[in-house]
Amino acid sequence: MIDSLQTRLSNEQLHQIINEGFIYMCACPAAVAKEMMKLRELYDYQRDCVSSGALMDQVHIRIAEATQLAHAEMERCLEAVLEMEGWDKTTLIMPEGLRQLRADIIDKELG
């Protein structure tokens, strides 16, 4: 049996980060959040395989263990990036400075 994946950020929070990145064209935190969502899907898939009594349970357990480790590291990475960039920890809204920086870059490229 495989336990539920331990997470510190909810799927809703990851979607908020992805949306902020899309709106303000800051892809790095959003890219990490997207990969975390994929890891969660992979983990759930492995858990479903084991719980359904699929052959080669050890294979699924091994993949789930690796996924757990990768997810935990990506979650720590995302939290560090959000801290470094100054995101609001409650709302997960990108800081004004990053939004303005991106707007300035776009204006410079268009101007």
TORMAR-857302 format. One record per residue: residue number from 1; residue in three letters; chain; x, z, y of N, C-alpha, C in turn. Coordinates in Angstrom, 2 decimals. Layout:
BEGIN
+--------+------+------+---------+---------+---------+---------+---------+----------+---------+---------+---------+
| dodren | sero | kegu |  n_east |    n_up | n_north | ca_east |   ca_up | ca_north |  c_east |    c_up | c_north |
+--------+------+------+---------+---------+---------+---------+---------+----------+---------+---------+---------+
|    NUM |  ALA |    A |       X |       Z |       Y |       X |       Z |        Y |       X |       Z |       Y |
...
+--------+------+------+---------+---------+---------+---------+---------+----------+---------+---------+---------+
This chain:
BEGIN
+--------+------+------+---------+---------+---------+---------+---------+----------+---------+---------+---------+
| dodren | sero | kegu |  n_east |    n_up | n_north | ca_east |   ca_up | ca_north |  c_east |    c_up | c_north |
+--------+------+------+---------+---------+---------+---------+---------+----------+---------+---------+---------+
|      1 |  MET |    A |    0.85 |    0.00 |   -1.19 |    0.00 |    0.00 |     0.00 |    0.88 |    0.00 |    1.24 |
|      2 |  ILE |    A |    0.50 |   -0.76 |    2.22 |    1.24 |   -0.84 |     3.48 |    0.40 |   -0.16 |    4.55 |
|      3 |  ASP |    A |    1.01 |    0.76 |    5.28 |    0.33 |    1.46 |     6.37 |    0.08 |    0.52 |    7.54 |
|      4 |  SER |    A |   -0.74 |    0.97 |    8.47 |   -0.97 |    0.23 |     9.70 |    0.32 |    0.18 |   10.51 |
|      5 |  LEU |    A |    0.50 |   -0.91 |   11.23 |    1.67 |   -1.07 |    12.08 |    1.60 |   -0.09 |   13.24 |
|      6 |  GLN |    A |    2.65 |    0.66 |   13.45 |    2.71 |    1.60 |    14.56 |    3.01 |    0.83 |   15.85 |
|      7 |  THR |    A |    2.17 |    1.01 |   16.85 |    2.35 |    0.32 |    18.13 |    2.20 |    1.29 |   19.28 |
|      8 |  ARG |    A |    2.89 |    0.99 |   20.36 |    2.74 |    1.77 |    21.58 |    1.92 |    1.01 |   22.61 |
|      9 |  LEU |    A |    1.94 |   -0.31 |   22.51 |    1.15 |   -1.16 |    23.41 |    0.02 |   -1.79 |   22.62 |
|     10 |  SER |    A |   -1.19 |   -1.76 |   23.16 |   -2.33 |   -2.34 |    22.47 |   -2.32 |   -3.87 |   22.62 |
|     11 |  ASN |    A |   -3.12 |   -4.53 |   21.81 |   -3.27 |   -5.98 |    21.94 |   -3.79 |   -6.33 |   23.33 |
|     12 |  GLU |    A |   -4.70 |   -5.52 |   23.85 |   -5.23 |   -5.78 |    25.19 |   -4.13 |   -5.70 |   26.25 |
|     13 |  GLN |    A |   -3.24 |   -4.74 |   26.10 |   -2.13 |   -4.63 |    27.04 |   -1.20 |   -5.83 |   26.93 |
|     14 |  LEU |    A |   -0.93 |   -6.28 |   25.71 |   -0.10 |   -7.47 |    25.55 |   -0.76 |   -8.68 |   26.18 |
|     15 |  HIS |    A |   -2.07 |   -8.82 |   26.02 |   -2.78 |   -9.94 |    26.64 |   -2.71 |   -9.85 |   28.17 |
|     16 |  GLN |    A |   -2.76 |   -8.66 |   28.72 |   -2.63 |   -8.48 |    30.17 |   -1.27 |   -8.98 |   30.65 |
|     17 |  ILE |    A |   -0.22 |   -8.63 |   29.92 |    1.13 |   -9.08 |    30.28 |    1.22 |  -10.60 |   30.19 |
|     18 |  ILE |    A |    0.66 |  -11.16 |   29.13 |    0.67 |  -12.62 |    28.96 |   -0.08 |  -13.29 |   30.11 |
|     19 |  ASN |    A |   -1.24 |  -12.75 |   30.46 |   -2.03 |  -13.32 |    31.56 |   -1.28 |  -13.23 |   32.89 |
|     20 |  GLU |    A |   -0.67 |  -12.10 |   33.16 |    0.10 |  -11.95 |    34.40 |    1.23 |  -12.98 |   34.44 |
|     21 |  GLY |    A |    1.93 |  -13.15 |   33.31 |    3.01 |  -14.12 |    33.25 |    2.50 |  -15.53 |   33.48 |
|     22 |  PHE |    A |    1.34 |  -15.84 |   32.93 |    0.76 |  -17.17 |    33.11 |    0.36 |  -17.40 |   34.56 |
|     23 |  ILE |    A |   -0.32 |  -16.42 |   35.15 |   -0.79 |  -16.56 |    36.53 |    0.38 |  -16.73 |   37.50 |
|     24 |  TYR |    A |    1.42 |  -15.92 |   37.31 |    2.52 |  -15.91 |    38.27 |    3.74 |  -16.67 |   37.77 |
|     25 |  MET |    A |    3.60 |  -17.38 |   36.65 |    4.64 |  -18.22 |    36.11 |    5.95 |  -17.46 |   35.88 |
|     26 |  CYS |    A |    5.85 |  -16.28 |   35.34 |    7.02 |  -15.49 |    34.96 |    6.94 |  -15.34 |   33.45 |
|     27 |  ALA |    A |    7.64 |  -16.20 |   32.75 |    7.42 |  -16.35 |    31.32 |    8.11 |  -15.32 |   30.43 |
|     28 |  CYS |    A |    9.15 |  -14.66 |   30.90 |    9.93 |  -13.82 |    30.00 |    9.15 |  -12.65 |   29.40 |
|     29 |  PRO |    A |    8.54 |  -11.77 |   30.18 |    7.75 |  -10.69 |    29.55 |    6.60 |  -11.25 |   28.72 |
|     30 |  ALA |    A |    5.98 |  -12.31 |   29.18 |    4.87 |  -12.92 |    28.43 |    5.36 |  -13.48 |   27.10 |
|     31 |  ALA |    A |    6.54 |  -14.07 |   27.08 |    7.09 |  -14.62 |    25.84 |    7.32 |  -13.51 |   24.81 |
|     32 |  VAL |    A |    7.85 |  -12.38 |   25.27 |    8.06 |  -11.25 |    24.37 |    6.72 |  -10.74 |   23.85 |
|     33 |  ALA |    A |    5.72 |  -10.62 |   24.73 |    4.40 |  -10.16 |    24.33 |    3.78 |  -11.11 |   23.31 |
|     34 |  LYS |    A |    3.94 |  -12.42 |   23.51 |    3.41 |  -13.40 |    22.55 |    4.06 |  -13.23 |   21.18 |
|     35 |  GLU |    A |    5.35 |  -13.03 |   21.16 |    6.05 |  -12.86 |    19.88 |    5.60 |  -11.58 |   19.19 |
|     36 |  MET |    A |    5.33 |  -10.55 |   19.96 |    4.83 |   -9.31 |    19.38 |    3.46 |   -9.53 |   18.74 |
|     37 |  MET |    A |    2.62 |  -10.33 |   19.38 |    1.31 |  -10.64 |    18.79 |    1.49 |  -11.38 |   17.46 |
|     38 |  LYS |    A |    2.44 |  -12.31 |   17.41 |    2.70 |  -13.04 |    16.17 |    3.21 |  -12.10 |   15.08 |
|     39 |  LEU |    A |    4.07 |  -11.17 |   15.45 |    4.56 |  -10.20 |    14.48 |    3.43 |   -9.33 |   13.94 |
|     40 |  ARG |    A |    2.50 |   -8.96 |   14.80 |    1.34 |   -8.18 |    14.36 |    0.50 |   -8.97 |   13.37 |
|     41 |  GLU |    A |    0.33 |  -10.26 |   13.63 |   -0.42 |  -11.11 |    12.70 |    0.30 |  -11.21 |   11.36 |
|     42 |  LEU |    A |    1.61 |  -11.39 |   11.39 |    2.39 |  -11.47 |    10.16 |    2.29 |  -10.17 |    9.37 |
|     43 |  TYR |    A |    2.39 |   -9.06 |   10.05 |    2.30 |   -7.76 |     9.39 |    0.93 |   -7.58 |    8.74 |
|     44 |  ASP |    A |   -0.12 |   -7.90 |    9.47 |   -1.48 |   -7.77 |     8.93 |   -1.65 |   -8.68 |    7.71 |
|     45 |  TYR |    A |   -1.09 |   -9.86 |    7.77 |   -1.18 |  -10.80 |     6.64 |   -0.52 |  -10.20 |    5.40 |
|     46 |  GLN |    A |    0.66 |   -9.63 |    5.57 |    1.36 |   -9.02 |     4.43 |    0.58 |   -7.84 |    3.88 |
|     47 |  ARG |    A |    0.02 |   -7.04 |    4.77 |   -0.79 |   -5.90 |     4.34 |   -2.00 |   -6.36 |    3.55 |
|     48 |  ASP |    A |   -2.64 |   -7.43 |    4.00 |   -3.79 |   -7.99 |     3.28 |   -3.39 |   -8.50 |    1.90 |
|     49 |  CYS |    A |   -2.22 |   -9.13 |    1.82 |   -1.75 |   -9.63 |     0.52 |   -1.56 |   -8.48 |   -0.46 |
|     50 |  VAL |    A |   -0.95 |   -7.41 |   -0.01 |   -0.70 |   -6.27 |    -0.89 |   -2.02 |   -5.61 |   -1.29 |
|     51 |  SER |    A |   -2.93 |   -5.44 |   -0.34 |   -4.18 |   -4.75 |    -0.65 |   -5.09 |   -5.59 |   -1.54 |
|     52 |  SER |    A |   -4.89 |   -6.90 |   -1.57 |   -5.72 |   -7.76 |    -2.42 |   -5.17 |   -7.85 |   -3.84 |
|     53 |  GLY |    A |   -4.03 |   -7.19 |   -4.08 |   -3.45 |   -7.21 |    -5.41 |   -2.72 |   -8.51 |   -5.72 |
|     54 |  ALA |    A |   -2.23 |   -9.16 |   -4.68 |   -1.51 |  -10.42 |    -4.86 |   -0.26 |  -10.21 |   -5.70 |
|     55 |  LEU |    A |    0.13 |  -11.24 |   -6.39 |    1.37 |  -11.17 |    -7.16 |    2.55 |  -10.96 |   -6.22 |
|     56 |  MET |    A |    3.59 |  -10.41 |   -6.75 |    4.83 |  -10.23 |    -5.99 |    4.66 |   -9.28 |   -4.80 |
|     57 |  ASP |    A |    3.97 |   -8.16 |   -5.02 |    3.77 |   -7.20 |    -3.95 |    5.07 |   -6.79 |   -3.28 |
|     58 |  GLN |    A |    6.16 |   -6.72 |   -4.04 |    7.44 |   -6.32 |    -3.45 |    7.90 |   -7.31 |   -2.39 |
|     59 |  VAL |    A |    7.58 |   -8.56 |   -2.57 |    7.91 |   -9.57 |    -1.56 |    7.16 |   -9.28 |   -0.27 |
|     60 |  HIS |    A |    5.88 |   -9.02 |   -0.39 |    5.06 |   -8.76 |     0.80 |    5.48 |   -7.45 |    1.48 |
|     61 |  ILE |    A |    5.80 |   -6.47 |    0.67 |    6.26 |   -5.19 |     1.23 |    7.57 |   -5.38 |    1.98 |
|     62 |  ARG |    A |    8.48 |   -6.17 |    1.44 |    9.77 |   -6.41 |     2.11 |    9.57 |   -7.14 |    3.43 |
|     63 |  ILE |    A |    8.70 |   -8.14 |    3.43 |    8.41 |   -8.87 |     4.67 |    7.78 |   -7.93 |    5.69 |
|     64 |  ALA |    A |    6.86 |   -7.09 |    5.24 |    6.22 |   -6.13 |     6.15 |    7.23 |   -5.16 |    6.73 |
|     65 |  GLU |    A |    8.18 |   -4.69 |    5.92 |    9.20 |   -3.76 |     6.42 |   10.05 |   -4.42 |    7.50 |
|     66 |  ALA |    A |   10.46 |   -5.66 |    7.26 |   11.26 |   -6.39 |     8.25 |   10.46 |   -6.62 |    9.53 |
|     67 |  THR |    A |    9.18 |   -6.92 |    9.35 |    8.31 |   -7.15 |    10.50 |    8.15 |   -5.88 |   11.32 |
|     68 |  GLN |    A |    8.01 |   -4.75 |   10.64 |    7.91 |   -3.46 |    11.34 |    9.13 |   -3.23 |   12.22 |
|     69 |  LEU |    A |   10.31 |   -3.46 |   11.66 |   11.54 |   -3.25 |    12.42 |   11.64 |   -4.19 |   13.61 |
|     70 |  ALA |    A |   11.32 |   -5.45 |   13.38 |   11.39 |   -6.43 |    14.46 |   10.39 |   -6.10 |   15.56 |
|     71 |  HIS |    A |    9.19 |   -5.70 |   15.17 |    8.15 |   -5.36 |    16.15 |    8.57 |   -4.15 |   16.98 |
|     72 |  ALA |    A |    9.09 |   -3.13 |   16.32 |    9.51 |   -1.93 |    17.05 |   10.60 |   -2.25 |   18.07 |
|     73 |  GLU |    A |   11.54 |   -3.10 |   17.69 |   12.61 |   -3.48 |    18.62 |   12.06 |   -4.32 |   19.78 |
|     74 |  MET |    A |   11.16 |   -5.25 |   19.49 |   10.58 |   -6.07 |    20.55 |    9.73 |   -5.23 |   21.49 |
|     75 |  GLU |    A |    9.05 |   -4.22 |   20.94 |    8.25 |   -3.35 |    21.79 |    9.14 |   -2.54 |   22.72 |
|     76 |  ARG |    A |   10.25 |   -2.02 |   22.19 |   11.21 |   -1.30 |    23.05 |   11.78 |   -2.24 |   24.11 |
|     77 |  CYS |    A |   12.08 |   -3.46 |   23.71 |   12.61 |   -4.45 |    24.65 |   11.60 |   -4.73 |   25.76 |
|     78 |  LEU |    A |   10.34 |   -4.97 |   25.40 |    9.32 |   -5.26 |    26.40 |    9.14 |   -4.10 |   27.36 |
|     79 |  GLU |    A |    9.08 |   -2.89 |   26.83 |    8.95 |   -1.73 |    27.69 |   10.12 |   -1.62 |   28.65 |
|     80 |  ALA |    A |   11.33 |   -1.90 |   28.18 |   12.52 |   -1.84 |    29.05 |   12.45 |   -2.93 |   30.13 |
|     81 |  VAL |    A |   12.04 |   -4.13 |   29.75 |   11.94 |   -5.23 |    30.71 |   10.90 |   -4.90 |   31.79 |
|     82 |  LEU |    A |    9.75 |   -4.40 |   31.36 |    8.72 |   -4.04 |    32.34 |    9.21 |   -2.95 |   33.28 |
|     83 |  GLU |    A |    9.96 |   -2.01 |   32.75 |   10.54 |   -0.94 |    33.58 |   11.55 |   -1.53 |   34.57 |
|     84 |  MET |    A |   12.44 |   -2.39 |   34.07 |   13.46 |   -2.99 |    34.94 |   12.84 |   -3.82 |   36.05 |
|     85 |  GLU |    A |   11.75 |   -4.52 |   35.73 |   11.11 |   -5.38 |    36.72 |   10.15 |   -4.61 |   37.63 |
|     86 |  GLY |    A |    9.82 |   -3.38 |   37.26 |    8.96 |   -2.56 |    38.10 |    7.48 |   -2.80 |   37.94 |
|     87 |  TRP |    A |    7.04 |   -3.20 |   36.76 |    5.61 |   -3.40 |    36.49 |    4.89 |   -2.07 |   36.57 |
|     88 |  ASP |    A |    3.63 |   -2.11 |   36.97 |    2.79 |   -0.92 |    36.96 |    2.47 |   -0.57 |   35.51 |
|     89 |  LYS |    A |    2.85 |    0.63 |   35.08 |    2.68 |    1.01 |    33.67 |    1.23 |    1.21 |   33.27 |
|     90 |  THR |    A |    0.36 |    1.49 |   34.23 |   -1.04 |    1.73 |    33.92 |   -1.83 |    0.43 |   33.86 |
|     91 |  THR |    A |   -1.68 |   -0.41 |   34.86 |   -2.46 |   -1.65 |    34.95 |   -1.76 |   -2.84 |   34.32 |
|     92 |  LEU |    A |   -0.44 |   -2.73 |   34.14 |    0.40 |   -3.83 |    33.66 |    0.27 |   -5.07 |   34.54 |
|     93 |  ILE |    A |    0.24 |   -4.82 |   35.82 |    0.23 |   -5.89 |    36.81 |    1.66 |   -6.09 |   37.29 |
|     94 |  MET |    A |    2.03 |   -7.34 |   37.37 |    3.37 |   -7.69 |    37.82 |    3.59 |   -7.20 |   39.25 |
|     95 |  PRO |    A |    4.78 |   -6.67 |   39.54 |    5.02 |   -6.17 |    40.90 |    4.99 |   -7.28 |   41.94 |
|     96 |  GLU |    A |    4.55 |   -6.91 |   43.12 |    4.41 |   -7.85 |    44.23 |    5.71 |   -8.60 |   44.50 |
|     97 |  GLY |    A |    6.83 |   -7.90 |   44.40 |    8.12 |   -8.54 |    44.68 |    8.39 |   -9.72 |   43.77 |
|     98 |  LEU |    A |    8.06 |   -9.59 |   42.48 |    8.25 |  -10.72 |    41.54 |    7.28 |  -11.85 |   41.84 |
|     99 |  ARG |    A |    6.06 |  -11.50 |   42.20 |    5.09 |  -12.54 |    42.54 |    5.55 |  -13.31 |   43.76 |
|    100 |  GLN |    A |    6.06 |  -12.59 |   44.76 |    6.53 |  -13.23 |    45.98 |    7.78 |  -14.06 |   45.72 |
|    101 |  LEU |    A |    8.68 |  -13.54 |   44.90 |    9.90 |  -14.28 |    44.56 |    9.54 |  -15.61 |   43.92 |
|    102 |  ARG |    A |    8.60 |  -15.60 |   42.99 |    8.18 |  -16.83 |    42.32 |    7.53 |  -17.78 |   43.32 |
|    103 |  ALA |    A |    6.71 |  -17.26 |   44.21 |    6.08 |  -18.10 |    45.24 |    7.13 |  -18.73 |   46.14 |
|    104 |  ASP |    A |    8.16 |  -17.96 |   46.50 |    9.23 |  -18.48 |    47.34 |    9.99 |  -19.60 |   46.64 |
|    105 |  ILE |    A |   10.23 |  -19.44 |   45.35 |   10.94 |  -20.48 |    44.58 |   10.11 |  -21.75 |   44.54 |
|    106 |  ILE |    A |    8.81 |  -21.62 |   44.31 |    7.93 |  -22.79 |    44.28 |    7.89 |  -23.48 |   45.63 |
|    107 |  ASP |    A |    7.77 |  -22.69 |   46.70 |    7.76 |  -23.27 |    48.05 |    9.05 |  -24.02 |   48.33 |
|    108 |  LYS |    A |   10.18 |  -23.46 |   47.91 |   11.47 |  -24.09 |    48.14 |   11.57 |  -25.40 |   47.37 |
|    109 |  GLU |    A |   11.06 |  -25.41 |   46.13 |   11.11 |  -26.63 |    45.31 |   10.20 |  -27.71 |   45.86 |
|    110 |  LEU |    A |    9.06 |  -27.30 |   46.42 |    8.11 |  -28.28 |    46.96 |    8.48 |  -28.73 |   48.36 |
|    111 |  GLY |    A |    9.21 |  -27.87 |   49.06 |    9.51 |  -28.13 |    50.47 |   10.73 |  -28.88 |   50.66 |
+--------+------+------+---------+---------+---------+---------+---------+----------+---------+---------+---------+
